[in-house]
Amino acid sequence: DTEVTQTPKHLVMGMTNKKSLKCEQHMGHRAMYWYKQKAKKPPELMFVYSYEKLSINESVPSRFSPECPNSSLLNLHLHALQPEDSALYLCASSQVRDRSGANVLTFGAGSRLTVL
Amino acid sequence: GNSVTQMEGPVTLSEEAFLTINCTYTATGYPSLFWYVQYPGEGLQLLLKATKADDKGSNKGFEATYRKETTSFHLEKGSVQVSDSAVYFCALIAGFQKLVFGTGTRLLVSP
């Protein structure tokens, strides 16, 4: 299994809703990532988990709350979002980075979020 | 800090034309270099990579050579197809730092 699976593919939510995005991989990768991608822009890193511990938080607003319940799963909990948070949210995984820097990220297909 | 610069798009070509998408980088240390491709409505897929100077990455007819002297990693393909229409991202990672993307170049191939 060489895939990163993201659900749901599409999500529409109001500003007062609470929802979650889910990501799963079974490649034995111990690093997992959330990226946000706006239209016609490159992905922007949000969070990195390494061995199920949060290792990087790129100053993301607290209305985004990541969770890594085990080595295969990564969630992104959403609460009180703003319309400008509408974007494609990409999950990725890799081997834990080492000094060679050659670890390749495998991306999921993304969850397209619309905030009304 | 580390950065990647790609040529502005869109690049518009006819089928079977030769493709070059330029990518240059700035990095401390010895980065690994990547090309990712994003087809419409999809996530990113690794197209090819190179981890040291003079390495050539290749996949699906695409090639890129890691040129340390010019800090470049240009993507080339000898004969593009309509199915190659996508956005191409050049990226690097150095040491323990995060993956850094260029702004992306949209390729449009017409029959």
Interface residues (C-beta under 8 A of the other chain):
Chain A: V4 Q6 K40 K41 P42 P43 L45 V48 I56 L90 A92 R97 R99 S100 G101 A102 N103 V104 L105 T106 F107 G108 A109 G110
Chain B: Y30 P31 S32 F34 Y36 E42 G43 L44 Q45 L46 K49 T51 F89 I93 A94 G95 F96 Q97 K98 L99 F101 G102 T103 G104
